[in-house]
């Protein structure tokens, strides 16, 4: 019963480094999402995907890239990490149902120093 | 104007009391409405969803939706210390979820 799995759970990066946050789900959901949550704030949508091969920008896409080659995986790429990208990143997925409740992974806590 | 606004917290209630959380949204085309609970350092977990006007009850939780007023609320009856968390209101449009900043609830024993 894995659900949505995110790796790594914690990471410290230096300014200018790059990394990929991994997200995989085993519920055969078409919709997948990446959010960031800054302290004391709600979640902001970075990118989303409605199926393999289809991605689109959310509210705060600058500095990030995504790909969706399979239904299961939706990695988030940070290029040239900046201190402003210090945040907690959540991946989520949902089915095609009307209610579309989103199932969240445990998050990746990322610090850029 | 923010898309989703929640009443500012923190909200402190005694054990056994009713906690009332409010949320307004700006887009009249919003289709579905969710309440998530988030414990400190954890990911959000869905506790209620509603998409029709009126009330929806699930155990000690009641969600209320008024689309004409663009208002959705969450009532927590018989509040327990385990209900102490941040509650996030979320609104969906075209499968994109917009979240409010959250209201932190503390239940006093």
Backbone of each chain as ProteinMPNN parsed JSONL, in Angstrom:
{"seq_chain_A": "XXXXXXXXXXXXXXXXXXXXXXXXXXXXXXXXXXXXXXXXXXXXXXXXXXXXXXXXXXXXXXXXXXXXXXXXXXXXXXXXXXXXXXXXXXXXXXXXXXXXXXXXXXXXXXXXX", "coords_chain_A": {"N_chain_A": [[0.826, -1.212, 0.0], [1.729, 1.43, -1.041], [1.113, 4.002, -2.183], [1.769, 7.346, -2.722], [5.084, 7.978, -3.285], [7.894, 9.728, -2.261], [11.22, 10.743, -2.89], [14.397, 12.33, -2.254], [13.878, 12.369, 1.377], [14.989, 14.428, 2.801], [17.207, 17.095, 1.97], [20.181, 18.932, 1.421], [21.331, 21.552, -0.459], [23.841, 23.294, -2.304], [24.018, 26.7, -3.398], [23.335, 27.118, -6.799], [23.671, 24.464, -7.479], [22.187, 21.494, -8.946], [19.313, 19.342, -8.866], [17.188, 16.425, -8.757], [13.961, 15.806, -7.696], [12.277, 12.978, -6.758], [9.221, 11.307, -7.607], [6.789, 8.873, -7.284], [3.877, 6.941, -8.007], [1.563, 4.342, -7.189], [-1.053, 3.927, -7.835], [-2.205, 4.081, -10.244], [-3.017, 6.596, -11.111], [-4.005, 9.267, -13.226], [-3.59, 11.993, -12.916], [-1.095, 14.113, -11.703], [0.843, 16.072, -9.391], [2.965, 18.788, -8.375], [3.809, 20.532, -5.483], [4.869, 23.333, -3.519], [5.575, 24.24, -0.167], [5.921, 26.861, 1.875], [7.101, 28.01, 5.093], [4.4, 28.357, 7.366], [2.596, 28.83, 5.393], [0.155, 28.167, 2.786], [-0.15, 25.556, 0.284], [1.505, 25.838, -2.825], [1.027, 25.49, -6.275], [3.312, 24.032, -8.464], [3.925, 22.561, -10.89], [1.882, 20.494, -12.988], [0.413, 17.413, -14.175], [-1.612, 15.773, -16.526], [-1.517, 13.324, -17.568], [0.582, 10.74, -18.985], [3.233, 12.156, -20.77], [2.124, 14.684, -20.87], [2.328, 17.837, -19.561], [1.99, 20.779, -17.5], [2.262, 24.263, -16.534], [2.012, 25.494, -13.19], [1.215, 27.703, -10.544], [3.699, 28.707, -9.639], [6.109, 28.191, -11.446], [8.722, 28.938, -12.17], [12.176, 28.26, -12.371], [12.021, 25.572, -12.152], [11.591, 22.282, -13.604], [9.709, 19.696, -15.227], [8.914, 16.276, -16.089], [7.019, 13.699, -17.663], [7.11, 10.696, -18.329], [6.037, 8.222, -17.844], [3.02, 6.759, -16.446], [3.369, 6.358, -13.733], [5.522, 7.89, -12.73], [6.779, 11.129, -11.835], [8.993, 13.253, -11.956], [10.625, 16.109, -10.468], [12.646, 18.708, -11.452], [15.243, 20.733, -10.31], [17.032, 23.373, -11.431], [20.054, 25.113, -11.137], [19.999, 25.89, -8.254], [18.496, 28.116, -5.901], [18.446, 30.216, -2.936], [15.783, 30.982, -2.476], [14.336, 28.787, -3.157], [14.296, 27.12, -1.061], [12.318, 25.041, 0.76], [9.419, 22.998, 1.539], [8.608, 20.283, -0.4], [5.883, 18.825, -1.973], [4.526, 16.027, -3.546], [1.67, 14.959, -5.333], [-1.181, 12.921, -6.237], [-4.083, 12.12, -8.22], [-7.224, 10.585, -9.073], [-9.425, 10.242, -11.933], [-11.872, 10.952, -11.058], [-14.816, 12.91, -10.185], [-14.712, 14.129, -7.681], [-12.028, 14.129, -7.172], [-10.037, 13.85, -5.015], [-6.872, 14.532, -3.688], [-3.988, 12.616, -3.223], [-1.308, 12.727, -1.097], [2.272, 12.63, -1.048], [4.928, 12.08, 1.409], [6.587, 14.255, 1.437], [9.449, 16.337, 0.608], [12.056, 17.807, 2.241], [13.815, 20.58, 1.548], [16.78, 22.382, 1.596], [18.53, 25.235, 0.613], [21.7, 26.404, 0.575]], "CA_chain_A": [[0.0, 0.0, 0.0], [2.697, 2.509, -0.996], [0.507, 5.293, -2.456], [2.684, 8.28, -3.377], [6.391, 7.891, -2.643], [8.824, 10.792, -2.634], [12.608, 10.653, -2.436], [14.72, 11.978, -0.872], [13.055, 13.04, 2.39], [15.708, 15.637, 3.185], [18.377, 17.353, 1.144], [20.779, 20.255, 1.489], [22.036, 21.86, -1.698], [24.526, 24.578, -2.378], [23.515, 27.597, -4.436], [23.829, 26.812, -8.135], [23.614, 23.026, -7.774], [20.935, 20.988, -9.514], [18.912, 18.038, -8.369], [15.864, 15.94, -9.144], [13.107, 15.213, -6.667], [11.558, 11.866, -7.373], [7.862, 11.026, -7.147], [6.162, 7.761, -7.975], [2.621, 6.501, -7.397], [1.193, 3.007, -7.642], [-2.513, 3.871, -7.842], [-2.614, 4.248, -11.644], [-3.666, 7.885, -11.265], [-3.546, 10.051, -14.366], [-3.22, 13.35, -12.542], [-0.033, 14.259, -10.706], [1.064, 17.481, -9.058], [4.037, 19.195, -7.478], [3.546, 21.732, -4.703], [5.829, 23.727, -2.507], [4.953, 24.854, 0.989], [6.829, 27.651, 2.678], [6.651, 28.013, 6.494], [3.206, 29.118, 7.69], [1.832, 29.148, 4.185], [-0.503, 27.054, 2.12], [0.607, 24.927, -0.795], [1.448, 26.515, -4.126], [1.214, 24.529, -7.351], [4.472, 24.314, -9.304], [3.606, 21.95, -12.17], [0.979, 19.373, -12.903], [0.349, 16.571, -15.36], [-2.895, 15.082, -16.632], [-1.262, 12.001, -18.117], [1.934, 10.56, -19.509], [3.569, 12.999, -21.898], [1.425, 15.974, -20.813], [2.598, 18.604, -18.349], [1.64, 22.198, -17.631], [2.727, 25.089, -15.432], [1.098, 25.929, -12.16], [1.308, 29.086, -10.084], [5.085, 29.137, -9.39], [6.955, 27.23, -12.169], [10.06, 29.425, -12.511], [13.28, 27.59, -11.701], [11.73, 24.14, -12.079], [11.149, 21.584, -14.805], [9.158, 18.369, -14.969], [8.67, 15.395, -17.218], [6.093, 12.621, -17.302], [7.28, 9.672, -19.372], [5.189, 7.089, -17.483], [1.917, 7.112, -15.552], [3.762, 6.233, -12.337], [6.605, 8.765, -12.272], [6.65, 12.559, -12.143], [10.125, 13.904, -11.283], [10.745, 17.574, -10.486], [14.049, 19.077, -11.604], [15.667, 22.079, -9.945], [18.256, 23.802, -12.095], [20.657, 26.31, -10.543], [19.266, 26.105, -7.012], [18.596, 29.427, -5.269], [17.904, 30.18, -1.559], [14.325, 31.137, -2.504], [13.729, 27.48, -3.382], [14.232, 26.41, 0.211], [10.902, 24.821, 1.003], [9.007, 21.597, 1.575], [7.982, 19.952, -1.672], [4.951, 17.709, -1.916], [3.969, 15.456, -4.759], [0.332, 14.414, -5.097], [-1.825, 12.336, -7.401], [-5.523, 11.943, -8.094], [-7.883, 9.827, -10.134], [-10.216, 11.086, -12.822], [-13.221, 11.122, -10.522], [-15.245, 14.283, -10.026], [-14.248, 14.683, -6.427], [-10.591, 14.311, -7.356], [-9.202, 14.089, -3.836], [-5.473, 14.335, -3.992], [-3.227, 11.833, -2.258], [-0.004, 13.366, -0.981], [3.449, 11.963, -0.523], [5.38, 12.57, 2.709], [7.307, 15.503, 1.275], [10.913, 16.46, 0.599], [12.488, 19.065, 2.864], [14.978, 20.998, 0.78], [17.428, 23.624, 2.022], [19.546, 25.739, -0.299], [22.59, 27.244, 1.377]], "C_chain_A": [[0.855, 1.256, 0.0], [2.039, 3.864, -1.221], [1.449, 6.168, -3.261], [4.003, 8.272, -2.59], [7.311, 8.975, -3.174], [10.216, 10.49, -2.074], [13.408, 11.805, -3.003], [13.766, 12.66, 0.1], [13.678, 14.362, 2.813], [16.882, 15.826, 2.225], [18.855, 18.771, 1.39], [21.58, 20.451, 0.213], [22.798, 23.17, -1.54], [23.921, 25.404, -3.508], [24.158, 27.223, -5.767], [23.831, 25.341, -8.482], [22.259, 22.666, -8.366], [20.591, 19.663, -8.857], [17.516, 17.697, -8.885], [15.166, 15.337, -7.938], [12.247, 14.15, -7.342], [10.173, 11.689, -6.762], [7.315, 9.868, -7.969], [4.89, 7.353, -7.236], [2.213, 5.167, -8.009], [-0.319, 2.835, -7.693], [-3.083, 4.044, -9.252], [-3.396, 5.552, -11.859], [-3.101, 8.632, -12.471], [-2.991, 11.407, -13.949], [-2.137, 13.33, -11.465], [0.363, 15.717, -10.583], [2.325, 17.636, -8.22], [3.663, 20.517, -6.826], [4.789, 22.07, -3.888], [5.079, 24.416, -1.376], [6.024, 25.559, 1.806], [6.266, 27.751, 4.096], [5.437, 28.899, 6.723], [2.317, 29.452, 6.51], [1.105, 27.915, 3.68], [0.377, 26.505, 1.014], [0.43, 25.709, -2.096], [1.81, 25.51, -5.211], [2.37, 24.945, -8.243], [4.2, 23.842, -10.737], [2.58, 20.853, -11.929], [0.964, 18.621, -14.233], [-0.984, 15.832, -15.369], [-2.745, 13.7, -17.261], [0.148, 11.938, -18.66], [2.131, 11.419, -20.748], [2.955, 14.384, -21.895], [1.724, 16.655, -19.482], [2.209, 20.06, -18.589], [2.075, 22.939, -16.375], [1.603, 25.376, -14.456], [1.341, 27.383, -11.821], [2.748, 29.596, -10.009], [6.076, 28.224, -10.112], [8.405, 27.659, -12.368], [11.128, 28.736, -11.676], [13.124, 26.082, -11.613], [11.387, 23.582, -13.461], [10.615, 20.207, -14.41], [9.113, 17.569, -16.259], [7.715, 14.31, -16.748], [6.138, 11.575, -18.421], [6.427, 8.441, -19.085], [4.044, 7.58, -16.599], [2.392, 7.208, -14.103], [4.677, 7.352, -11.85], [6.428, 10.212, -12.72], [7.777, 13.291, -11.411], [10.111, 15.414, -11.467], [12.225, 17.925, -10.479], [14.256, 20.512, -11.175], [16.997, 22.361, -10.642], [18.766, 25.061, -11.415], [19.914, 26.721, -9.275], [19.564, 27.477, -6.41], [18.0, 29.344, -3.862], [16.384, 30.293, -1.511], [13.601, 29.813, -2.745], [13.779, 26.586, -2.151], [12.771, 26.282, 0.615], [10.673, 23.337, 1.271], [8.223, 21.325, 0.301], [7.116, 18.706, -1.51], [4.538, 17.314, -3.325], [2.605, 14.869, -4.412], [-0.199, 13.804, -6.384], [-3.316, 12.227, -7.147], [-6.056, 11.169, -9.285], [-8.691, 10.783, -10.996], [-11.61, 11.341, -12.288], [-13.535, 12.595, -10.292], [-14.686, 14.907, -8.765], [-12.753, 14.957, -6.459], [-9.83, 14.6, -6.072], [-7.764, 13.751, -4.174], [-4.773, 13.61, -2.845], [-1.798, 12.37, -2.256], [1.076, 12.394, -0.536], [3.879, 12.616, 0.783], [6.194, 13.857, 2.625], [8.811, 15.353, 1.235], [11.257, 17.818, 1.181], [13.822, 19.46, 2.265], [15.493, 22.338, 1.3], [18.515, 23.983, 1.029], [20.42, 26.723, 0.474], [23.706, 27.838, 0.539]], "O_chain_A": [[0.749, 2.072, 0.915], [2.373, 4.813, -0.511], [1.881, 5.789, -4.349], [4.024, 8.527, -1.386], [7.487, 9.121, -4.384], [10.362, 10.043, -0.937], [13.142, 12.234, -4.125], [12.925, 13.455, -0.321], [12.965, 15.309, 3.146], [17.469, 14.861, 1.735], [18.055, 19.694, 1.546], [22.407, 19.614, -0.148], [22.432, 24.031, -0.741], [23.374, 24.853, -4.463], [25.372, 27.034, -5.85], [23.976, 24.985, -9.652], [21.307, 23.444, -8.291], [21.465, 18.956, -8.356], [16.778, 18.552, -9.375], [15.711, 14.472, -7.251], [11.588, 14.397, -8.352], [9.975, 11.891, -5.564], [7.373, 9.883, -9.198], [4.825, 7.409, -6.008], [2.477, 4.895, -9.18], [-0.815, 1.712, -7.603], [-4.298, 4.142, -9.43], [-4.314, 5.61, -12.678], [-1.893, 8.633, -12.711], [-2.042, 11.911, -14.55], [-2.247, 12.629, -10.459], [0.242, 16.495, -11.529], [2.703, 16.744, -7.461], [3.262, 21.476, -7.486], [5.633, 21.217, -3.612], [4.075, 25.09, -1.602], [6.921, 24.922, 2.358], [5.06, 27.591, 4.282], [5.435, 30.064, 6.324], [1.396, 30.262, 6.62], [1.391, 26.787, 4.081], [1.513, 26.942, 0.835], [-0.664, 26.176, -2.413], [2.784, 24.768, -5.081], [2.411, 26.077, -8.724], [4.242, 24.635, -11.677], [2.431, 20.352, -10.814], [1.429, 19.114, -15.261], [-1.428, 15.326, -14.338], [-3.732, 12.992, -17.461], [0.827, 12.958, -18.78], [1.306, 11.412, -21.661], [3.217, 15.182, -22.795], [1.415, 16.124, -18.415], [2.112, 20.513, -19.73], [2.236, 22.351, -15.306], [0.432, 25.485, -14.82], [1.637, 28.197, -12.696], [3.005, 30.769, -10.278], [6.835, 27.527, -9.439], [9.245, 26.824, -12.704], [11.019, 28.635, -10.454], [13.985, 25.392, -11.067], [10.955, 24.307, -14.356], [11.017, 19.634, -13.397], [9.253, 18.105, -17.358], [7.622, 14.041, -15.551], [5.31, 11.58, -19.332], [6.122, 7.684, -20.007], [4.096, 8.689, -16.066], [1.893, 8.028, -13.333], [4.618, 7.728, -10.679], [5.986, 10.483, -13.837], [7.544, 13.886, -10.359], [9.648, 15.928, -12.485], [12.969, 17.488, -9.602], [13.537, 21.41, -11.616], [17.972, 21.638, -10.441], [17.991, 25.979, -11.147], [19.278, 27.774, -9.232], [20.704, 27.94, -6.404], [17.142, 28.498, -3.608], [15.758, 29.754, -0.599], [12.388, 29.727, -2.559], [13.353, 25.432, -2.195], [12.073, 27.28, 0.79], [11.603, 22.531, 1.235], [7.288, 22.053, -0.032], [7.554, 17.683, -0.985], [4.242, 18.157, -4.171], [2.413, 14.341, -3.317], [0.267, 14.123, -7.478], [-3.763, 12.238, -6.0], [-5.437, 11.105, -10.347], [-8.641, 11.998, -10.803], [-12.449, 11.893, -12.999], [-12.631, 13.426, -10.215], [-14.244, 16.056, -8.764], [-12.275, 15.909, -5.841], [-9.031, 15.536, -6.05], [-7.494, 12.777, -4.876], [-4.942, 13.943, -1.672], [-1.16, 12.452, -3.305], [0.833, 11.47, 0.24], [3.27, 13.593, 1.221], [6.461, 14.483, 3.651], [9.376, 14.388, 1.749], [10.81, 18.851, 0.683], [14.828, 18.774, 2.443], [14.737, 23.301, 1.426], [19.325, 23.137, 0.648], [19.939, 27.744, 0.965], [24.546, 28.572, 1.061]]}, "seq_chain_B": "XXXXXXXXXXXXXXXXXXXXXXXXXXXXXXXXXXXXXXXXXXXXXXXXXXXXXXXXXXXXXXXXXXXXXXXXXXXXXXXXXXXXXXXXXXXXXXXXXXXXXXXXXXXXX", "coords_chain_B": {"N_chain_B": [[-6.783, 40.06, -4.89], [-6.761, 37.141, -2.981], [-7.096, 33.769, -4.13], [-8.183, 31.789, -2.467], [-9.248, 32.218, 0.751], [-8.787, 31.975, 4.215], [-10.12, 32.037, 7.577], [-8.219, 33.869, 9.874], [-5.859, 32.459, 12.13], [-4.248, 31.782, 15.24], [-6.684, 29.278, 16.25], [-8.11, 28.611, 19.263], [-9.636, 26.192, 21.162], [-11.637, 24.748, 23.802], [-11.44, 21.352, 24.952], [-13.945, 19.204, 23.75], [-15.569, 21.184, 22.777], [-17.003, 23.041, 19.956], [-15.241, 23.552, 16.998], [-14.966, 26.051, 14.598], [-14.368, 26.626, 11.277], [-13.627, 28.789, 8.601], [-13.894, 29.607, 5.116], [-13.371, 31.382, 2.149], [-13.794, 31.815, -1.385], [-12.665, 32.969, -4.595], [-13.272, 32.397, -7.273], [-16.072, 31.881, -9.161], [-16.522, 29.704, -10.742], [-15.544, 27.499, -9.496], [-15.367, 24.053, -8.647], [-15.213, 21.846, -6.893], [-14.657, 21.21, -3.41], [-12.428, 21.087, -0.707], [-11.322, 19.915, 2.466], [-8.353, 19.733, 4.179], [-6.306, 18.218, 6.624], [-3.398, 19.011, 8.393], [-0.807, 17.905, 10.188], [1.908, 19.109, 12.175], [4.886, 19.156, 10.388], [4.114, 17.125, 8.753], [2.468, 15.606, 5.873], [-0.38, 16.914, 4.034], [-3.618, 15.588, 4.772], [-6.61, 14.325, 3.482], [-9.74, 15.207, 4.797], [-12.388, 15.925, 4.369], [-14.639, 16.339, 1.61], [-16.639, 18.317, -0.557], [-19.179, 19.104, -2.911], [-21.672, 19.951, -3.525], [-24.229, 22.353, -2.768], [-25.046, 22.953, 0.648], [-25.005, 20.846, 3.567], [-22.562, 18.463, 4.635], [-21.921, 15.6, 6.403], [-19.554, 13.818, 8.329], [-18.841, 11.71, 10.628], [-17.45, 13.396, 13.309], [-17.098, 15.65, 11.874], [-18.36, 18.323, 9.892], [-18.999, 19.626, 6.786], [-19.828, 22.63, 5.144], [-21.351, 24.175, 2.394], [-21.814, 27.037, 0.44], [-22.476, 28.135, -2.481], [-23.466, 30.448, -3.692], [-22.689, 32.469, -1.979], [-20.057, 31.99, -2.07], [-18.61, 30.451, -0.204], [-17.272, 28.255, 2.158], [-17.309, 26.021, 4.861], [-16.007, 24.407, 7.834], [-16.962, 22.387, 10.45], [-15.957, 21.171, 13.548], [-17.008, 18.946, 15.74], [-17.258, 18.193, 19.289], [-14.492, 18.553, 19.977], [-11.216, 17.191, 20.065], [-7.99, 16.693, 21.653], [-6.377, 15.499, 19.714], [-7.245, 16.675, 17.42], [-5.832, 18.941, 17.09], [-4.16, 20.817, 14.859], [-3.192, 22.09, 11.607], [-5.594, 23.319, 9.416], [-6.415, 23.086, 6.102], [-8.054, 24.731, 3.545], [-9.189, 23.925, 0.333], [-9.694, 24.488, -3.127], [-10.991, 23.452, -6.213], [-10.41, 23.907, -9.665], [-10.747, 23.0, -12.938], [-9.123, 20.685, -12.489], [-6.985, 21.765, -11.067], [-5.722, 22.501, -7.969], [-6.293, 24.981, -5.558], [-4.975, 26.33, -2.65], [-5.834, 27.587, 0.592], [-4.151, 29.575, 3.137], [-4.318, 28.268, 5.509], [-5.639, 27.379, 8.755], [-4.676, 27.291, 12.032], [-5.479, 25.086, 14.544], [-5.873, 24.682, 17.991], [-6.574, 22.468, 20.497], [-7.552, 22.673, 23.747], [-6.873, 20.816, 26.592]], "CA_chain_B": [[-7.547, 39.197, -3.982], [-6.319, 35.767, -3.007], [-8.123, 32.875, -4.628], [-8.793, 31.097, -1.338], [-8.897, 32.867, 2.01], [-9.293, 31.324, 5.419], [-10.081, 32.905, 8.756], [-6.879, 33.851, 10.457], [-5.783, 31.808, 13.426], [-4.69, 30.426, 15.561], [-7.965, 29.11, 16.896], [-7.969, 27.787, 20.452], [-10.94, 25.773, 21.681], [-11.528, 23.743, 24.864], [-11.833, 19.992, 24.597], [-15.383, 18.984, 23.772], [-16.268, 22.307, 22.146], [-17.065, 23.034, 18.488], [-14.319, 24.436, 16.282], [-15.579, 26.502, 13.352], [-13.36, 27.126, 10.343], [-14.279, 29.411, 7.464], [-13.089, 29.727, 3.9], [-14.042, 31.988, 1.001], [-13.043, 31.641, -2.627], [-12.963, 34.068, -5.512], [-13.695, 31.962, -8.606], [-17.409, 31.294, -9.12], [-16.527, 28.454, -11.492], [-14.95, 26.425, -8.695], [-16.227, 22.882, -8.804], [-15.188, 20.958, -5.737], [-14.067, 21.898, -2.259], [-11.809, 20.085, 0.146], [-10.649, 20.281, 3.714], [-7.231, 18.875, 4.526], [-5.696, 18.404, 7.94], [-1.949, 18.848, 8.307], [-0.065, 17.942, 11.443], [3.202, 19.76, 12.022], [5.93, 18.332, 9.791], [3.539, 16.01, 7.995], [1.794, 15.985, 4.632], [-1.827, 17.095, 4.195], [-4.478, 14.424, 4.599], [-7.972, 14.737, 3.186], [-10.732, 14.826, 5.792], [-13.744, 16.125, 3.852], [-14.828, 17.037, 0.348], [-18.042, 18.665, -0.797], [-19.337, 19.794, -4.19], [-23.044, 20.441, -3.66], [-24.655, 23.259, -1.706], [-25.635, 22.312, 1.812], [-24.134, 20.265, 4.578], [-22.121, 17.082, 4.505], [-21.421, 15.188, 7.712], [-18.748, 12.595, 8.386], [-18.397, 11.589, 12.014], [-17.493, 14.663, 14.053], [-16.841, 16.742, 10.929], [-19.422, 18.76, 8.991], [-18.624, 20.656, 5.823], [-20.98, 23.387, 4.65], [-21.014, 24.893, 1.17], [-22.774, 27.998, -0.089], [-21.842, 28.623, -3.708], [-23.919, 31.816, -3.964], [-21.853, 33.341, -1.149], [-18.673, 31.564, -2.291], [-18.21, 30.23, 1.183], [-17.278, 26.867, 2.612], [-16.872, 25.98, 6.253], [-15.805, 23.104, 8.462], [-17.219, 22.334, 11.877], [-15.448, 19.997, 14.252], [-17.765, 18.81, 17.0], [-16.592, 17.42, 20.34], [-13.065, 18.65, 19.642], [-10.283, 16.389, 20.848], [-6.598, 17.148, 21.496], [-5.823, 14.976, 18.457], [-7.67, 17.548, 16.316], [-4.893, 20.071, 17.025], [-3.475, 20.726, 13.569], [-3.544, 23.154, 10.671], [-6.632, 22.883, 8.491], [-6.266, 23.761, 4.821], [-9.18, 24.733, 2.617], [-8.697, 23.846, -1.038], [-10.753, 24.649, -4.125], [-10.5, 22.934, -7.48], [-10.888, 24.395, -10.95], [-10.021, 22.332, -14.022], [-8.184, 19.773, -11.823], [-5.923, 22.45, -10.341], [-6.151, 22.791, -6.597], [-5.753, 26.185, -4.929], [-5.068, 26.195, -1.199], [-5.71, 28.713, 1.506], [-2.933, 29.541, 3.952], [-4.533, 27.364, 6.625], [-5.982, 27.866, 10.084], [-4.141, 26.383, 13.043], [-6.411, 24.835, 15.648], [-5.322, 24.066, 19.195], [-7.626, 22.021, 21.404], [-7.036, 22.709, 25.116], [-7.414, 19.725, 27.428]], "C_chain_B": [[-7.052, 37.758, -4.125], [-7.456, 34.874, -3.462], [-8.894, 32.214, -3.499], [-8.314, 31.763, -0.05], [-9.547, 32.133, 3.175], [-9.233, 32.281, 6.598], [-8.749, 32.719, 9.463], [-6.906, 33.163, 11.817], [-4.742, 32.484, 14.281], [-6.017, 30.419, 16.307], [-7.772, 28.147, 18.065], [-9.346, 27.466, 21.001], [-10.733, 24.773, 22.811], [-11.979, 22.39, 24.356], [-13.339, 19.829, 24.757], [-16.193, 20.073, 23.094], [-16.303, 22.102, 20.624], [-16.047, 24.022, 17.944], [-14.94, 24.769, 14.932], [-14.536, 27.159, 12.475], [-14.065, 27.637, 9.09], [-13.318, 29.598, 6.297], [-13.938, 30.407, 2.828], [-13.162, 31.836, -0.219], [-13.519, 32.645, -3.651], [-13.558, 33.624, -6.853], [-15.053, 31.252, -8.545], [-17.493, 29.97, -9.876], [-15.945, 27.28, -10.725], [-15.925, 25.272, -8.574], [-16.331, 22.018, -7.563], [-14.36, 21.61, -4.647], [-13.611, 20.856, -1.25], [-11.307, 20.717, 1.433], [-9.568, 19.236, 3.996], [-6.766, 19.228, 5.935], [-4.2, 18.149, 7.794], [-1.349, 18.988, 9.704], [1.327, 18.512, 11.159], [4.249, 18.784, 11.471], [5.428, 17.172, 8.961], [2.887, 16.52, 6.712], [0.302, 16.169, 4.893], [-2.569, 15.778, 4.0], [-5.917, 14.904, 4.443], [-8.912, 14.282, 4.294], [-12.16, 14.993, 5.281], [-13.669, 16.683, 2.433], [-16.317, 17.275, 0.153], [-18.124, 19.368, -2.135], [-20.757, 20.241, -4.46], [-23.372, 21.37, -2.5], [-25.29, 22.482, -0.56], [-24.579, 21.79, 2.752], [-23.767, 18.836, 4.216], [-21.46, 16.69, 5.812], [-20.631, 13.896, 7.586], [-18.181, 12.509, 9.798], [-18.539, 12.908, 12.742], [-17.298, 15.872, 13.144], [-18.082, 17.031, 10.087], [-18.878, 19.852, 8.087], [-19.894, 21.321, 5.321], [-20.535, 24.197, 3.443], [-22.165, 25.797, 0.757], [-22.137, 28.638, -1.309], [-22.259, 30.058, -4.027], [-23.062, 32.818, -3.196], [-20.369, 33.016, -1.296], [-17.989, 31.303, -0.962], [-18.304, 28.741, 1.503], [-16.724, 26.84, 4.033], [-16.699, 24.54, 6.72], [-16.085, 23.248, 9.946], [-16.639, 21.049, 12.438], [-16.16, 19.946, 15.592], [-16.969, 17.968, 17.985], [-15.077, 17.384, 20.094], [-12.195, 17.875, 20.627], [-8.864, 16.935, 20.686], [-5.965, 16.665, 20.199], [-6.268, 15.79, 17.244], [-6.754, 18.761, 16.172], [-4.01, 19.902, 15.795], [-3.776, 21.993, 12.777], [-4.514, 22.59, 9.646], [-6.567, 23.754, 7.231], [-7.539, 23.609, 4.008], [-8.61, 24.721, 1.206], [-9.882, 23.832, -2.0], [-10.21, 24.201, -5.461], [-11.211, 23.581, -8.667], [-10.075, 23.712, -12.025], [-8.85, 21.507, -13.483], [-6.961, 20.447, -11.221], [-6.467, 22.889, -8.994], [-5.482, 24.057, -6.098], [-6.006, 26.082, -3.428], [-5.106, 27.545, -0.51], [-4.463, 28.541, 2.355], [-3.072, 28.634, 5.163], [-4.914, 28.082, 7.906], [-5.483, 26.838, 11.088], [-5.108, 26.304, 14.216], [-5.663, 24.168, 16.791], [-6.49, 23.728, 20.11], [-7.03, 21.897, 22.796], [-7.703, 21.605, 25.934], [-8.034, 20.272, 28.722]], "O_chain_B": [[-6.94, 37.228, -5.23], [-8.627, 35.166, -3.221], [-10.117, 32.093, -3.564], [-7.112, 31.856, 0.199], [-10.708, 31.73, 3.111], [-8.421, 33.205, 6.63], [-8.235, 31.613, 9.625], [-7.88, 33.282, 12.561], [-4.4, 33.645, 14.054], [-6.419, 31.415, 16.91], [-7.327, 27.014, 17.882], [-10.135, 28.37, 21.275], [-9.759, 24.02, 22.792], [-12.799, 22.296, 23.442], [-13.928, 20.25, 25.752], [-17.389, 19.897, 22.862], [-15.732, 21.154, 20.084], [-15.992, 25.176, 18.369], [-15.385, 23.878, 14.208], [-13.895, 28.13, 12.876], [-14.985, 26.998, 8.581], [-12.107, 29.728, 6.472], [-15.097, 30.042, 2.627], [-11.94, 31.739, -0.111], [-14.653, 33.119, -3.583], [-14.272, 34.394, -7.497], [-15.178, 30.174, -7.964], [-18.431, 29.199, -9.673], [-15.864, 26.174, -11.26], [-17.131, 25.463, -8.421], [-17.405, 21.52, -7.224], [-13.489, 22.44, -4.909], [-14.309, 19.88, -0.976], [-10.924, 21.886, 1.475], [-9.83, 18.034, 4.044], [-6.828, 20.379, 6.365], [-3.787, 17.185, 7.149], [-1.387, 20.059, 10.31], [1.844, 18.406, 10.047], [4.463, 17.712, 12.037], [6.21, 16.332, 8.514], [2.774, 17.727, 6.501], [-0.225, 15.636, 5.869], [-2.191, 14.958, 3.164], [-6.379, 15.776, 5.179], [-8.894, 13.116, 4.69], [-13.055, 14.27, 5.718], [-12.739, 17.417, 2.098], [-17.149, 16.513, 0.647], [-17.237, 20.151, -2.474], [-21.034, 20.841, -5.498], [-22.862, 21.202, -1.392], [-25.98, 21.485, -0.773], [-23.427, 22.223, 2.74], [-24.535, 18.107, 3.589], [-20.544, 17.368, 6.279], [-20.999, 12.997, 6.83], [-17.179, 13.146, 10.121], [-19.628, 13.48, 12.79], [-17.334, 17.008, 13.617], [-18.765, 16.115, 9.628], [-18.364, 20.868, 8.555], [-20.91, 20.661, 5.1], [-19.477, 24.827, 3.46], [-23.325, 25.387, 0.727], [-21.349, 29.576, -1.185], [-21.462, 30.811, -4.587], [-22.747, 33.892, -3.708], [-19.522, 33.692, -0.713], [-16.937, 31.862, -0.653], [-19.278, 28.069, 1.163], [-15.778, 27.559, 4.354], [-17.176, 23.596, 6.091], [-15.525, 24.115, 10.618], [-16.812, 19.973, 11.866], [-15.944, 20.79, 16.462], [-16.133, 17.151, 17.601], [-14.473, 16.314, 20.017], [-12.408, 17.901, 21.84], [-8.566, 17.576, 19.678], [-5.106, 17.347, 19.64], [-5.726, 15.614, 16.153], [-6.894, 19.529, 15.22], [-3.217, 18.965, 15.707], [-4.525, 22.858, 13.23], [-4.288, 21.52, 9.08], [-6.651, 24.98, 7.294], [-8.038, 22.501, 3.809], [-7.65, 25.435, 0.918], [-10.926, 23.244, -1.721], [-9.079, 24.536, -5.811], [-12.427, 23.771, -8.669], [-8.849, 23.822, -12.039], [-7.724, 21.622, -13.968], [-5.988, 19.767, -10.894], [-7.505, 23.544, -8.89], [-4.264, 24.205, -6.194], [-7.119, 25.784, -2.995], [-4.496, 28.514, -0.963], [-3.8, 27.505, 2.306], [-2.074, 28.265, 5.781], [-4.558, 29.242, 8.116], [-5.825, 25.658, 11.005], [-5.499, 27.318, 14.796], [-4.916, 23.211, 16.587], [-7.294, 24.595, 20.454], [-6.109, 21.109, 23.011], [-8.927, 21.479, 25.961], [-8.535, 19.501, 29.541]]}, "name": "protein", "num_of_chains": 2, "seq": "XXXXXXXXXXXXXXXXXXXXXXXXXXXXXXXXXXXXXXXXXXXXXXXXXXXXXXXXXXXXXXXXXXXXXXXXXXXXXXXXXXXXXXXXXXXXXXXXXXXXXXXXXXXXXXXXXXXXXXXXXXXXXXXXXXXXXXXXXXXXXXXXXXXXXXXXXXXXXXXXXXXXXXXXXXXXXXXXXXXXXXXXXXXXXXXXXXXXXXXXXXXXXXXXXXXXXXXXXXXXXX"}
